[in-house]
Amino acid sequence: MCNEHIVRLFAGIVVLLGIALAHYVSEYWIFLSVFMGVNLVQSAFTGICPLEMILKRCRKK
């Protein structure tokens, strides 16, 4: 699986997890989904994705 697919999968899982935790545990978990959304927006404008940088480092080893 390429890095782009991994990043998209991870983002989707984190958003869904944040929504589920906000529904079942505490409404403050919604900030996890908000954080991921803000990170996706900044990544679209800057081209900098922290997860993608981590994946690139891991694949070099």
C-alpha distance matrix in Angstrom:
0.0 3.8 6.7 8.3 6.5 6.8 10.3 11.2 10.5 12.4 15.1 15.7 16.1 18.4 20.5 21.0 21.8 24.3 25.9 26.3 27.7 30.0 31.3 31.9 32.6 33.8 33.6 32.7 29.1 28.7 28.6 25.1 24.0 26.2 24.8 21.2 22.7 24.6 21.7 19.8 23.0 23.7 20.3 21.0 24.3 23.7 20.2 19.9 17.3 17.9 14.5 12.9 15.7 15.1 11.5 12.8 15.7 13.9 11.9 15.3 16.9
3.8 0.0 3.8 5.5 5.6 6.5 8.9 10.3 10.9 12.5 14.5 15.8 16.8 18.6 20.4 21.6 22.6 24.5 26.3 27.2 28.5 30.4 32.0 33.0 33.4 34.2 33.8 32.6 29.2 28.5 27.9 24.6 23.4 25.2 23.5 20.0 21.3 22.8 19.7 17.7 20.7 21.1 17.5 18.1 21.2 20.5 16.8 16.8 14.5 15.6 12.7 10.2 13.0 13.3 9.8 10.4 13.8 12.8 10.7 13.7 16.1
6.7 3.8 0.0 3.8 5.5 5.0 6.1 8.6 9.8 10.4 12.2 14.2 15.3 16.4 18.3 20.0 20.8 22.3 24.4 25.6 26.5 28.3 30.2 31.3 31.4 31.9 31.3 29.9 26.6 26.0 25.0 21.7 20.8 22.4 20.3 17.0 18.5 19.6 16.4 14.7 17.8 17.8 14.2 15.4 18.4 17.3 13.8 13.3 10.8 11.8 9.0 6.5 9.5 10.0 6.8 7.9 11.3 10.9 9.7 12.7 15.2
8.3 5.5 3.8 0.0 3.8 5.5 5.2 6.3 8.6 10.0 10.7 12.4 14.3 15.5 16.7 18.5 19.9 21.2 22.9 24.4 25.7 27.1 28.9 30.4 30.8 31.0 30.1 28.9 25.7 24.5 23.8 20.8 19.3 20.6 19.0 15.5 16.3 17.7 14.8 12.4 15.2 15.8 12.3 12.7 16.0 15.6 12.2 12.5 10.2 12.2 9.9 7.6 11.2 12.4 9.9 10.9 14.5 14.5 13.5 16.2 18.9
6.5 5.6 5.5 3.8 0.0 3.8 5.4 5.2 6.1 8.5 9.9 10.6 12.2 14.2 15.5 16.6 18.1 19.9 21.3 22.4 24.1 25.7 27.2 28.4 29.1 29.8 29.1 28.2 24.8 23.8 23.6 20.4 18.7 20.7 19.5 15.8 16.7 18.8 16.2 13.8 16.9 18.1 14.9 15.2 18.8 18.8 15.6 15.8 13.0 14.5 11.6 10.2 13.9 14.2 11.5 13.2 16.5 15.7 14.7 17.9 20.1
6.8 6.5 5.0 5.5 3.8 0.0 3.8 5.5 5.1 6.0 8.5 9.9 10.5 12.1 14.2 15.4 16.2 18.1 20.0 20.9 22.0 24.0 25.7 26.6 27.0 27.7 27.4 26.3 22.8 22.3 21.8 18.4 17.4 19.5 18.0 14.4 16.2 18.1 15.2 13.6 17.1 17.9 14.8 16.1 19.5 19.1 16.0 15.2 12.0 12.5 9.0 8.5 12.0 11.5 8.9 11.5 14.2 13.0 12.7 16.2 17.8
10.3 8.9 6.1 5.2 5.4 3.8 0.0 3.8 5.5 5.2 6.1 8.6 9.9 10.6 12.3 14.3 15.2 16.4 18.4 19.9 20.9 22.4 24.4 25.6 25.8 26.1 25.3 24.0 20.7 19.9 19.1 15.9 14.7 16.4 14.7 11.2 12.8 14.4 11.5 9.9 13.4 14.1 11.2 12.7 16.0 15.7 12.9 12.1 8.7 9.7 6.7 6.7 10.4 10.5 9.0 11.5 14.2 13.8 14.1 17.2 19.1
11.2 10.3 8.6 6.3 5.2 5.5 3.8 0.0 3.8 5.5 5.1 6.2 8.6 10.0 10.7 12.3 14.1 15.4 16.7 18.3 19.9 21.2 22.8 24.4 25.0 25.3 24.3 23.5 20.2 18.9 18.7 15.7 13.7 15.6 14.7 11.0 11.7 14.1 12.0 9.5 12.9 14.5 11.9 12.5 16.2 16.7 14.2 14.1 11.1 12.7 10.2 10.2 14.0 14.3 12.7 15.1 17.9 17.5 17.5 20.7 22.6
10.5 10.9 9.8 8.6 6.1 5.1 5.5 3.8 0.0 3.8 5.5 5.2 6.2 8.7 10.1 10.7 12.1 14.2 15.6 16.4 18.1 19.9 21.2 22.4 23.2 24.0 23.5 22.9 19.3 18.5 18.8 15.5 13.9 16.5 15.8 12.1 13.5 16.3 14.3 12.4 15.9 17.6 15.3 16.1 19.8 20.2 17.7 17.2 13.8 14.5 11.4 12.0 15.6 15.0 13.2 16.1 18.6 17.4 17.6 21.1 22.5
12.4 12.5 10.4 10.0 8.5 6.0 5.2 5.5 3.8 0.0 3.8 5.5 5.1 6.1 8.6 10.0 10.4 12.1 14.3 15.2 16.1 18.1 19.9 20.8 21.1 21.7 21.4 20.3 16.8 16.4 16.2 12.7 11.8 14.4 13.2 9.8 12.1 14.5 12.2 11.3 15.1 16.3 14.2 15.9 19.2 19.2 17.1 15.8 12.1 12.0 8.9 10.6 13.8 12.7 11.7 15.1 17.0 15.8 16.8 20.1 21.3
15.1 14.5 12.2 10.7 9.9 8.5 6.1 5.1 5.5 3.8 0.0 3.8 5.5 5.2 6.2 8.6 9.8 10.6 12.4 14.3 15.3 16.5 18.5 20.0 20.3 20.4 19.5 18.4 15.1 14.0 13.7 10.6 8.9 11.2 10.3 6.6 8.4 11.1 9.3 8.1 11.7 13.4 11.9 13.3 16.6 17.1 15.5 14.5 11.1 11.7 9.6 11.4 14.6 14.3 13.8 16.8 18.9 18.3 19.4 22.5 24.0
15.7 15.8 14.2 12.4 10.6 9.9 8.6 6.2 5.2 5.5 3.8 0.0 3.8 5.5 5.2 6.2 8.4 9.9 10.8 12.3 14.2 15.4 16.7 18.3 19.3 19.8 18.8 18.5 15.2 13.8 14.6 11.7 9.3 12.2 12.4 8.9 9.9 13.3 12.3 10.6 13.8 16.2 14.9 15.6 19.0 20.0 18.5 17.9 14.7 15.5 13.2 14.7 18.1 17.7 16.8 19.8 22.0 21.1 21.9 25.2 26.6
16.1 16.8 15.3 14.3 12.2 10.5 9.9 8.6 6.2 5.1 5.5 3.8 0.0 3.8 5.5 5.2 5.9 8.5 9.9 10.4 11.9 14.0 15.3 16.2 17.0 18.0 17.8 17.5 13.8 13.4 14.3 11.0 9.7 13.1 13.1 10.1 12.0 15.2 14.1 13.3 16.7 18.6 17.3 18.6 22.0 22.5 20.9 19.8 16.3 16.2 13.5 15.7 18.7 17.5 16.7 20.2 21.9 20.5 21.6 25.1 25.9
18.4 18.6 16.4 15.5 14.2 12.1 10.6 10.0 8.7 6.1 5.2 5.5 3.8 0.0 3.8 5.5 5.0 6.0 8.6 9.8 10.3 12.0 14.1 15.2 15.3 15.7 15.3 14.4 10.8 10.5 10.9 7.4 6.7 10.1 9.6 7.2 9.8 12.6 11.6 11.7 15.0 16.5 15.8 17.6 20.5 21.0 19.9 18.3 14.9 14.4 12.4 15.2 17.8 16.6 16.7 20.1 21.4 20.4 22.1 25.2 26.0
20.5 20.4 18.3 16.7 15.5 14.2 12.3 10.7 10.1 8.6 6.2 5.2 5.5 3.8 0.0 3.8 5.5 5.2 6.3 8.7 10.0 10.6 12.4 14.4 15.0 14.9 13.7 13.4 10.1 8.6 9.6 7.1 4.5 8.0 8.9 6.6 7.8 11.2 11.3 10.9 13.6 15.9 15.7 16.9 19.7 20.8 20.1 19.1 16.1 16.3 14.8 17.2 20.0 19.4 19.5 22.6 24.3 23.6 25.1 28.2 29.3
21.0 21.6 20.0 18.5 16.6 15.4 14.3 12.3 10.7 10.0 8.6 6.2 5.2 5.5 3.8 0.0 3.8 5.4 5.2 6.1 8.6 9.8 10.6 12.3 13.6 14.4 13.7 14.2 10.8 9.8 11.9 9.6 7.5 11.1 12.5 10.4 11.4 14.9 15.1 14.5 17.1 19.6 19.2 20.2 23.2 24.4 23.5 22.6 19.4 19.5 17.5 19.8 22.8 21.8 21.5 24.9 26.5 25.4 26.7 30.0 30.9
21.8 22.6 20.8 19.9 18.1 16.2 15.2 14.1 12.1 10.4 9.8 8.4 5.9 5.0 5.5 3.8 0.0 3.8 5.5 5.1 6.0 8.4 9.8 10.5 11.1 12.2 12.4 12.5 8.8 9.2 11.1 8.4 7.9 11.7 12.4 10.9 13.0 15.9 15.8 16.0 18.8 20.7 20.5 22.0 24.9 25.6 24.7 23.2 19.9 19.2 17.2 20.1 22.6 21.1 21.1 24.7 25.8 24.5 26.2 29.5 29.9
24.3 24.5 22.3 21.2 19.9 18.1 16.4 15.4 14.2 12.1 10.6 9.9 8.5 6.0 5.2 5.4 3.8 0.0 3.8 5.5 5.2 6.0 8.6 10.0 10.0 9.9 9.4 9.1 5.5 5.5 7.4 5.3 5.1 8.6 9.7 9.3 11.0 13.6 14.2 14.9 17.2 19.1 19.5 21.1 23.5 24.4 24.0 22.5 19.5 18.8 17.6 20.6 22.9 21.7 22.3 25.7 26.7 25.8 27.8 30.8 31.4
25.9 26.3 24.4 22.9 21.3 20.0 18.4 16.7 15.6 14.3 12.4 10.8 9.9 8.6 6.3 5.2 5.5 3.8 0.0 3.8 5.5 5.0 6.2 8.7 9.9 9.9 8.7 9.9 7.1 5.8 9.0 8.2 6.7 9.7 11.9 11.4 12.1 15.1 16.3 16.4 18.3 20.7 21.3 22.3 24.8 26.1 25.9 24.9 22.0 21.8 20.5 23.3 25.8 24.9 25.2 28.5 29.9 28.9 30.7 33.8 34.6
26.3 27.2 25.6 24.4 22.4 20.9 19.9 18.3 16.4 15.2 14.3 12.3 10.4 9.8 8.7 6.1 5.1 5.5 3.8 0.0 3.8 5.4 5.1 6.1 8.1 9.5 9.7 11.3 8.4 8.7 11.9 10.6 10.0 13.2 15.0 14.4 15.5 18.5 19.3 19.5 21.7 24.0 24.2 25.4 28.1 29.3 28.7 27.5 24.3 23.9 22.1 25.0 27.5 26.1 26.2 29.8 30.9 29.5 31.3 34.6 35.0
27.7 28.5 26.5 25.7 24.1 22.0 20.9 19.9 18.1 16.1 15.3 14.2 11.9 10.3 10.0 8.6 6.0 5.2 5.5 3.8 0.0 3.8 5.4 5.2 5.2 6.5 7.7 8.7 5.8 7.6 10.3 9.2 10.0 12.9 14.2 14.3 16.1 18.5 19.2 20.1 22.3 24.1 24.6 26.3 28.6 29.4 29.2 27.5 24.4 23.4 21.9 25.1 27.3 25.6 26.2 29.8 30.5 29.2 31.3 34.4 34.6
30.0 30.4 28.3 27.1 25.7 24.0 22.4 21.2 19.9 18.1 16.5 15.4 14.0 12.0 10.6 9.8 8.4 6.0 5.0 5.4 3.8 0.0 3.8 5.8 5.7 4.9 4.3 6.2 4.6 5.2 8.6 9.0 9.3 11.4 13.5 14.2 15.3 17.4 18.9 19.8 21.5 23.4 24.5 25.9 28.0 29.1 29.2 27.8 25.0 24.3 23.3 26.5 28.6 27.3 28.1 31.6 32.4 31.5 33.6 36.6 37.0
31.3 32.0 30.2 28.9 27.2 25.7 24.4 22.8 21.2 19.9 18.5 16.7 15.3 14.1 12.4 10.6 9.8 8.6 6.2 5.1 5.4 3.8 0.0 3.8 6.1 6.6 6.5 9.5 8.4 8.5 12.2 12.5 12.1 14.4 16.8 17.1 17.8 20.3 21.9 22.4 24.0 26.3 27.2 28.3 30.5 31.9 31.9 30.7 27.8 27.4 26.1 29.1 31.5 30.2 30.6 34.1 35.1 34.0 35.9 39.1 39.5
31.9 33.0 31.3 30.4 28.4 26.6 25.6 24.4 22.4 20.8 20.0 18.3 16.2 15.2 14.4 12.3 10.5 10.0 8.7 6.1 5.2 5.8 3.8 0.0 3.8 6.5 8.3 10.9 9.5 11.0 14.2 14.1 14.4 17.0 18.9 19.2 20.4 22.9 24.0 24.7 26.7 28.7 29.4 30.8 33.2 34.2 34.0 32.5 29.5 28.6 27.1 30.2 32.4 30.7 31.2 34.8 35.5 34.1 36.1 39.3 39.3
32.6 33.4 31.4 30.8 29.1 27.0 25.8 25.0 23.2 21.1 20.3 19.3 17.0 15.3 15.0 13.6 11.1 10.0 9.9 8.1 5.2 5.7 6.1 3.8 0.0 3.8 7.0 8.7 7.8 10.3 12.9 12.8 14.2 16.4 17.8 18.7 20.3 22.3 23.3 24.6 26.6 28.2 29.0 30.8 32.9 33.6 33.6 31.8 28.8 27.5 26.3 29.7 31.5 29.7 30.5 34.1 34.5 33.1 35.6 38.5 38.4
33.8 34.2 31.9 31.0 29.8 27.7 26.1 25.3 24.0 21.7 20.4 19.8 18.0 15.7 14.9 14.4 12.2 9.9 9.9 9.5 6.5 4.9 6.6 6.5 3.8 0.0 3.8 5.3 5.9 8.3 10.5 11.5 13.0 14.5 16.0 17.5 18.9 20.5 21.9 23.5 25.0 26.5 27.8 29.5 31.3 32.1 32.5 30.7 28.0 26.8 26.1 29.5 31.2 29.7 30.9 34.3 34.6 33.7 36.2 39.0 39.1
33.6 33.8 31.3 30.1 29.1 27.4 25.3 24.3 23.5 21.4 19.5 18.8 17.8 15.3 13.7 13.7 12.4 9.4 8.7 9.7 7.7 4.3 6.5 8.3 7.0 3.8 0.0 3.8 5.4 5.9 8.4 10.4 11.2 12.0 14.2 15.9 16.6 18.1 20.0 21.5 22.6 24.2 25.9 27.3 28.9 30.0 30.7 29.2 26.7 26.0 25.6 28.9 30.6 29.6 30.8 34.1 34.7 34.1 36.5 39.2 39.6
32.7 32.6 29.9 28.9 28.2 26.3 24.0 23.5 22.9 20.3 18.4 18.5 17.5 14.4 13.4 14.2 12.5 9.1 9.9 11.3 8.7 6.2 9.5 10.9 8.7 5.3 3.8 0.0 3.8 5.2 6.0 8.2 10.1 10.4 11.8 14.1 15.2 16.1 17.8 19.8 20.9 22.1 23.8 25.7 27.0 27.8 28.6 26.7 24.4 23.4 23.3 26.7 28.2 27.1 28.7 31.8 32.2 31.8 34.4 36.9 37.3
29.1 29.2 26.6 25.7 24.8 22.8 20.7 20.2 19.3 16.8 15.1 15.2 13.8 10.8 10.1 10.8 8.8 5.5 7.1 8.4 5.8 4.6 8.4 9.5 7.8 5.9 5.4 3.8 0.0 3.8 5.2 5.6 7.6 9.1 10.2 11.7 13.4 14.8 16.0 17.7 19.4 20.7 21.9 23.8 25.6 26.3 26.6 24.7 22.1 21.0 20.5 23.9 25.5 24.3 25.6 28.9 29.4 28.8 31.2 33.9 34.3
28.7 28.5 26.0 24.5 23.8 22.3 19.9 18.9 18.5 16.4 14.0 13.8 13.4 10.5 8.6 9.8 9.2 5.5 5.8 8.7 7.6 5.2 8.5 11.0 10.3 8.3 5.9 5.2 3.8 0.0 3.8 5.3 5.4 6.4 8.7 10.1 10.8 12.5 14.3 15.6 16.8 18.6 20.0 21.5 23.2 24.4 24.9 23.5 21.1 20.6 20.3 23.4 25.3 24.6 25.8 28.9 29.8 29.4 31.6 34.3 35.1
28.6 27.9 25.0 23.8 23.6 21.8 19.1 18.7 18.8 16.2 13.7 14.6 14.3 10.9 9.6 11.9 11.1 7.4 9.0 11.9 10.3 8.6 12.2 14.2 12.9 10.5 8.4 6.0 5.2 3.8 0.0 3.8 5.3 4.7 5.9 8.5 9.5 10.2 11.9 14.0 15.0 16.1 17.9 19.7 21.1 21.9 22.7 21.0 18.8 18.2 18.4 21.6 23.1 22.5 24.1 27.0 27.7 27.8 30.2 32.6 33.4
25.1 24.6 21.7 20.8 20.4 18.4 15.9 15.7 15.5 12.7 10.6 11.7 11.0 7.4 7.1 9.6 8.4 5.3 8.2 10.6 9.2 9.0 12.5 14.1 12.8 11.5 10.4 8.2 5.6 5.3 3.8 0.0 3.8 5.4 5.1 6.3 8.7 10.0 10.6 12.5 14.4 15.5 16.4 18.6 20.4 20.9 21.1 19.2 16.5 15.6 15.3 18.6 20.3 19.4 20.8 23.9 24.6 24.4 26.7 29.3 30.0
24.0 23.4 20.8 19.3 18.7 17.4 14.7 13.7 13.9 11.8 8.9 9.3 9.7 6.7 4.5 7.5 7.9 5.1 6.7 10.0 10.0 9.3 12.1 14.4 14.2 13.0 11.2 10.1 7.6 5.4 5.3 3.8 0.0 3.8 5.4 5.1 6.1 8.6 9.8 10.6 12.4 14.3 15.2 16.7 18.8 19.9 20.0 18.7 16.1 16.1 15.6 18.4 20.6 20.2 21.1 24.1 25.4 25.2 27.1 29.8 30.9
26.2 25.2 22.4 20.6 20.7 19.5 16.4 15.6 16.5 14.4 11.2 12.2 13.1 10.1 8.0 11.1 11.7 8.6 9.7 13.2 12.9 11.4 14.4 17.0 16.4 14.5 12.0 10.4 9.1 6.4 4.7 5.4 3.8 0.0 3.8 5.4 5.1 6.2 8.5 9.9 10.6 12.3 14.1 15.5 16.9 18.2 19.0 17.8 15.9 16.2 16.5 19.2 21.1 21.2 22.5 25.1 26.3 26.7 28.6 31.0 32.4
24.8 23.5 20.3 19.0 19.5 18.0 14.7 14.7 15.8 13.2 10.3 12.4 13.1 9.6 8.9 12.5 12.4 9.7 11.9 15.0 14.2 13.5 16.8 18.9 17.8 16.0 14.2 11.8 10.2 8.7 5.9 5.1 5.4 3.8 0.0 3.8 5.4 5.2 6.1 8.6 10.0 10.6 12.1 14.3 15.6 16.1 16.8 15.1 13.1 12.8 13.5 16.4 17.8 17.9 19.6 22.1 23.1 23.6 25.7 27.9 29.2
21.2 20.0 17.0 15.5 15.8 14.4 11.2 11.0 12.1 9.8 6.6 8.9 10.1 7.2 6.6 10.4 10.9 9.3 11.4 14.4 14.3 14.2 17.1 19.2 18.7 17.5 15.9 14.1 11.7 10.1 8.5 6.3 5.1 5.4 3.8 0.0 3.8 5.5 5.0 6.2 8.7 9.9 10.4 12.4 14.5 15.1 15.0 13.6 11.1 11.3 11.2 13.8 15.9 16.0 17.1 19.7 21.1 21.4 23.2 25.7 27.1
22.7 21.3 18.5 16.3 16.7 16.2 12.8 11.7 13.5 12.1 8.4 9.9 12.0 9.8 7.8 11.4 13.0 11.0 12.1 15.5 16.1 15.3 17.8 20.4 20.3 18.9 16.6 15.2 13.4 10.8 9.5 8.7 6.1 5.1 5.4 3.8 0.0 3.8 5.4 5.1 6.3 8.7 9.8 10.7 12.8 14.3 14.7 14.1 12.3 13.5 13.8 15.7 18.0 18.7 19.6 21.8 23.7 24.2 25.6 28.1 29.9
24.6 22.8 19.6 17.7 18.8 18.1 14.4 14.1 16.3 14.5 11.1 13.3 15.2 12.6 11.2 14.9 15.9 13.6 15.1 18.5 18.5 17.4 20.3 22.9 22.3 20.5 18.1 16.1 14.8 12.5 10.2 10.0 8.6 6.2 5.2 5.5 3.8 0.0 3.8 5.4 5.1 6.2 8.5 9.9 10.9 12.1 13.3 12.5 11.4 12.6 13.9 15.8 17.4 18.5 19.9 21.8 23.3 24.4 26.1 28.0 29.9
21.7 19.7 16.4 14.8 16.2 15.2 11.5 12.0 14.3 12.2 9.3 12.3 14.1 11.6 11.3 15.1 15.8 14.2 16.3 19.3 19.2 18.9 21.9 24.0 23.3 21.9 20.0 17.8 16.0 14.3 11.9 10.6 9.8 8.5 6.1 5.0 5.4 3.8 0.0 3.8 5.5 5.2 6.0 8.6 10.1 10.3 10.7 9.3 7.8 8.9 10.2 12.1 13.6 14.8 16.2 18.0 19.6 20.7 22.4 24.3 26.2
19.8 17.7 14.7 12.4 13.8 13.6 9.9 9.5 12.4 11.3 8.1 10.6 13.3 11.7 10.9 14.5 16.0 14.9 16.4 19.5 20.1 19.8 22.4 24.7 24.6 23.5 21.5 19.8 17.7 15.6 14.0 12.5 10.6 9.9 8.6 6.2 5.1 5.4 3.8 0.0 3.8 5.6 5.0 6.2 8.9 10.0 9.7 9.5 8.0 10.3 10.8 11.7 14.1 15.6 16.2 17.9 20.1 21.1 22.1 24.3 26.5
23.0 20.7 17.8 15.2 16.9 17.1 13.4 12.9 15.9 15.1 11.7 13.8 16.7 15.0 13.6 17.1 18.8 17.2 18.3 21.7 22.3 21.5 24.0 26.7 26.6 25.0 22.6 20.9 19.4 16.8 15.0 14.4 12.4 10.6 10.0 8.7 6.3 5.1 5.5 3.8 0.0 3.8 5.3 5.2 6.6 8.7 9.7 10.3 10.1 12.7 14.0 14.6 16.6 18.5 19.4 20.6 22.8 24.2 25.2 27.0 29.5
23.7 21.1 17.8 15.8 18.1 17.9 14.1 14.5 17.6 16.3 13.4 16.2 18.6 16.5 15.9 19.6 20.7 19.1 20.7 24.0 24.1 23.4 26.3 28.7 28.2 26.5 24.2 22.1 20.7 18.6 16.1 15.5 14.3 12.3 10.6 9.9 8.7 6.2 5.2 5.6 3.8 0.0 3.8 5.4 5.2 5.9 7.7 7.7 8.4 10.8 13.0 13.5 14.6 16.9 18.3 19.1 21.0 22.9 24.0 25.4 27.9
20.3 17.5 14.2 12.3 14.9 14.8 11.2 11.9 15.3 14.2 11.9 14.9 17.3 15.8 15.7 19.2 20.5 19.5 21.3 24.2 24.6 24.5 27.2 29.4 29.0 27.8 25.9 23.8 21.9 20.0 17.9 16.4 15.2 14.1 12.1 10.4 9.8 8.5 6.0 5.0 5.3 3.8 0.0 3.8 5.4 5.2 4.9 5.1 5.4 8.7 10.4 10.2 11.7 14.3 15.2 15.9 18.1 19.9 20.7 22.2 24.9
21.0 18.1 15.4 12.7 15.2 16.1 12.7 12.5 16.1 15.9 13.3 15.6 18.6 17.6 16.9 20.2 22.0 21.1 22.3 25.4 26.3 25.9 28.3 30.8 30.8 29.5 27.3 25.7 23.8 21.5 19.7 18.6 16.7 15.5 14.3 12.4 10.7 9.9 8.6 6.2 5.2 5.4 3.8 0.0 3.8 5.9 5.6 7.9 8.7 12.3 13.5 12.8 14.7 17.4 17.8 18.2 20.8 22.6 22.9 24.5 27.4
24.3 21.2 18.4 16.0 18.8 19.5 16.0 16.2 19.8 19.2 16.6 19.0 22.0 20.5 19.7 23.2 24.9 23.5 24.8 28.1 28.6 28.0 30.5 33.2 32.9 31.3 28.9 27.0 25.6 23.2 21.1 20.4 18.8 16.9 15.6 14.5 12.8 10.9 10.1 8.9 6.6 5.2 5.4 3.8 0.0 3.8 5.9 8.3 10.4 13.7 15.7 15.0 16.1 19.1 20.0 20.0 22.3 24.6 25.1 26.1 29.1
23.7 20.5 17.3 15.6 18.8 19.1 15.7 16.7 20.2 19.2 17.1 20.0 22.5 21.0 20.8 24.4 25.6 24.4 26.1 29.3 29.4 29.1 31.9 34.2 33.6 32.1 30.0 27.8 26.3 24.4 21.9 20.9 19.9 18.2 16.1 15.1 14.3 12.1 10.3 10.0 8.7 5.9 5.2 5.9 3.8 0.0 3.8 5.3 8.4 11.4 14.0 13.1 13.4 16.7 17.9 17.5 19.5 22.1 22.7 23.4 26.4
20.2 16.8 13.8 12.2 15.6 16.0 12.9 14.2 17.7 17.1 15.5 18.5 20.9 19.9 20.1 23.5 24.7 24.0 25.9 28.7 29.2 29.2 31.9 34.0 33.6 32.5 30.7 28.6 26.6 24.9 22.7 21.1 20.0 19.0 16.8 15.0 14.7 13.3 10.7 9.7 9.7 7.7 4.9 5.6 5.9 3.8 0.0 3.8 6.5 9.9 11.8 10.1 10.9 14.3 15.0 14.4 16.8 19.3 19.5 20.4 23.5
19.9 16.8 13.3 12.5 15.8 15.2 12.1 14.1 17.2 15.8 14.5 17.9 19.8 18.3 19.1 22.6 23.2 22.5 24.9 27.5 27.5 27.8 30.7 32.5 31.8 30.7 29.2 26.7 24.7 23.5 21.0 19.2 18.7 17.8 15.1 13.6 14.1 12.5 9.3 9.5 10.3 7.7 5.1 7.9 8.3 5.3 3.8 0.0 3.8 6.5 9.1 8.1 8.1 11.3 12.8 12.5 14.3 16.8 17.7 18.5 21.2
17.3 14.5 10.8 10.2 13.0 12.0 8.7 11.1 13.8 12.1 11.1 14.7 16.3 14.9 16.1 19.4 19.9 19.5 22.0 24.3 24.4 25.0 27.8 29.5 28.8 28.0 26.7 24.4 22.1 21.1 18.8 16.5 16.1 15.9 13.1 11.1 12.3 11.4 7.8 8.0 10.1 8.4 5.4 8.7 10.4 8.4 6.5 3.8 0.0 3.8 5.6 5.3 6.4 8.9 10.1 10.8 12.7 14.6 15.7 17.1 19.6
17.9 15.6 11.8 12.2 14.5 12.5 9.7 12.7 14.5 12.0 11.7 15.5 16.2 14.4 16.3 19.5 19.2 18.8 21.8 23.9 23.4 24.3 27.4 28.6 27.5 26.8 26.0 23.4 21.0 20.6 18.2 15.6 16.1 16.2 12.8 11.3 13.5 12.6 8.9 10.3 12.7 10.8 8.7 12.3 13.7 11.4 9.9 6.5 3.8 0.0 3.8 5.5 5.2 6.3 8.7 10.0 10.9 12.6 14.5 15.9 17.7
14.5 12.7 9.0 9.9 11.6 9.0 6.7 10.2 11.4 8.9 9.6 13.2 13.5 12.4 14.8 17.5 17.2 17.6 20.5 22.1 21.9 23.3 26.1 27.1 26.3 26.1 25.6 23.3 20.5 20.3 18.4 15.3 15.6 16.5 13.5 11.2 13.8 13.9 10.2 10.8 14.0 13.0 10.4 13.5 15.7 14.0 11.8 9.1 5.6 3.8 0.0 3.8 5.4 5.1 6.2 8.6 10.0 10.6 12.4 14.5 16.1
12.9 10.2 6.5 7.6 10.2 8.5 6.7 10.2 12.0 10.6 11.4 14.7 15.7 15.2 17.2 19.8 20.1 20.6 23.3 25.0 25.1 26.5 29.1 30.2 29.7 29.5 28.9 26.7 23.9 23.4 21.6 18.6 18.4 19.2 16.4 13.8 15.7 15.8 12.1 11.7 14.6 13.5 10.2 12.8 15.0 13.1 10.1 8.1 5.3 5.5 3.8 0.0 3.8 5.4 5.1 6.2 8.7 9.9 10.6 12.5 14.9
15.7 13.0 9.5 11.2 13.9 12.0 10.4 14.0 15.6 13.8 14.6 18.1 18.7 17.8 20.0 22.8 22.6 22.9 25.8 27.5 27.3 28.6 31.5 32.4 31.5 31.2 30.6 28.2 25.5 25.3 23.1 20.3 20.6 21.1 17.8 15.9 18.0 17.4 13.6 14.1 16.6 14.6 11.7 14.7 16.1 13.4 10.9 8.1 6.4 5.2 5.4 3.8 0.0 3.8 5.5 5.2 6.4 8.7 10.1 11.0 13.3
15.1 13.3 10.0 12.4 14.2 11.5 10.5 14.3 15.0 12.7 14.3 17.7 17.5 16.6 19.4 21.8 21.1 21.7 24.9 26.1 25.6 27.3 30.2 30.7 29.7 29.7 29.6 27.1 24.3 24.6 22.5 19.4 20.2 21.2 17.9 16.0 18.7 18.5 14.8 15.6 18.5 16.9 14.3 17.4 19.1 16.7 14.3 11.3 8.9 6.3 5.1 5.4 3.8 0.0 3.8 5.5 5.2 6.3 8.8 10.2 11.5
11.5 9.8 6.8 9.9 11.5 8.9 9.0 12.7 13.2 11.7 13.8 16.8 16.7 16.7 19.5 21.5 21.1 22.3 25.2 26.2 26.2 28.1 30.6 31.2 30.5 30.9 30.8 28.7 25.6 25.8 24.1 20.8 21.1 22.5 19.6 17.1 19.6 19.9 16.2 16.2 19.4 18.3 15.2 17.8 20.0 17.9 15.0 12.8 10.1 8.7 6.2 5.1 5.5 3.8 0.0 3.8 5.4 5.1 6.2 8.7 10.4
12.8 10.4 7.9 10.9 13.2 11.5 11.5 15.1 16.1 15.1 16.8 19.8 20.2 20.1 22.6 24.9 24.7 25.7 28.5 29.8 29.8 31.6 34.1 34.8 34.1 34.3 34.1 31.8 28.9 28.9 27.0 23.9 24.1 25.1 22.1 19.7 21.8 21.8 18.0 17.9 20.6 19.1 15.9 18.2 20.0 17.5 14.4 12.5 10.8 10.0 8.6 6.2 5.2 5.5 3.8 0.0 3.8 5.5 5.3 6.4 9.2
15.7 13.8 11.3 14.5 16.5 14.2 14.2 17.9 18.6 17.0 18.9 22.0 21.9 21.4 24.3 26.5 25.8 26.7 29.9 30.9 30.5 32.4 35.1 35.5 34.5 34.6 34.7 32.2 29.4 29.8 27.7 24.6 25.4 26.3 23.1 21.1 23.7 23.3 19.6 20.1 22.8 21.0 18.1 20.8 22.3 19.5 16.8 14.3 12.7 10.9 10.0 8.7 6.4 5.2 5.4 3.8 0.0 3.8 5.5 5.3 7.1
13.9 12.8 10.9 14.5 15.7 13.0 13.8 17.5 17.4 15.8 18.3 21.1 20.5 20.4 23.6 25.4 24.5 25.8 28.9 29.5 29.2 31.5 34.0 34.1 33.1 33.7 34.1 31.8 28.8 29.4 27.8 24.4 25.2 26.7 23.6 21.4 24.2 24.4 20.7 21.1 24.2 22.9 19.9 22.6 24.6 22.1 19.3 16.8 14.6 12.6 10.6 9.9 8.7 6.3 5.1 5.5 3.8 0.0 3.8 5.5 5.7
11.9 10.7 9.7 13.5 14.7 12.7 14.1 17.5 17.6 16.8 19.4 21.9 21.6 22.1 25.1 26.7 26.2 27.8 30.7 31.3 31.3 33.6 35.9 36.1 35.6 36.2 36.5 34.4 31.2 31.6 30.2 26.7 27.1 28.6 25.7 23.2 25.6 26.1 22.4 22.1 25.2 24.0 20.7 22.9 25.1 22.7 19.5 17.7 15.7 14.5 12.4 10.6 10.1 8.8 6.2 5.3 5.5 3.8 0.0 3.8 5.5
15.3 13.7 12.7 16.2 17.9 16.2 17.2 20.7 21.1 20.1 22.5 25.2 25.1 25.2 28.2 30.0 29.5 30.8 33.8 34.6 34.4 36.6 39.1 39.3 38.5 39.0 39.2 36.9 33.9 34.3 32.6 29.3 29.8 31.0 27.9 25.7 28.1 28.0 24.3 24.3 27.0 25.4 22.2 24.5 26.1 23.4 20.4 18.5 17.1 15.9 14.5 12.5 11.0 10.2 8.7 6.4 5.3 5.5 3.8 0.0 3.8
16.9 16.1 15.2 18.9 20.1 17.8 19.1 22.6 22.5 21.3 24.0 26.6 25.9 26.0 29.3 30.9 29.9 31.4 34.6 35.0 34.6 37.0 39.5 39.3 38.4 39.1 39.6 37.3 34.3 35.1 33.4 30.0 30.9 32.4 29.2 27.1 29.9 29.9 26.2 26.5 29.5 27.9 24.9 27.4 29.1 26.4 23.5 21.2 19.6 17.7 16.1 14.9 13.3 11.5 10.4 9.2 7.1 5.7 5.5 3.8 0.0
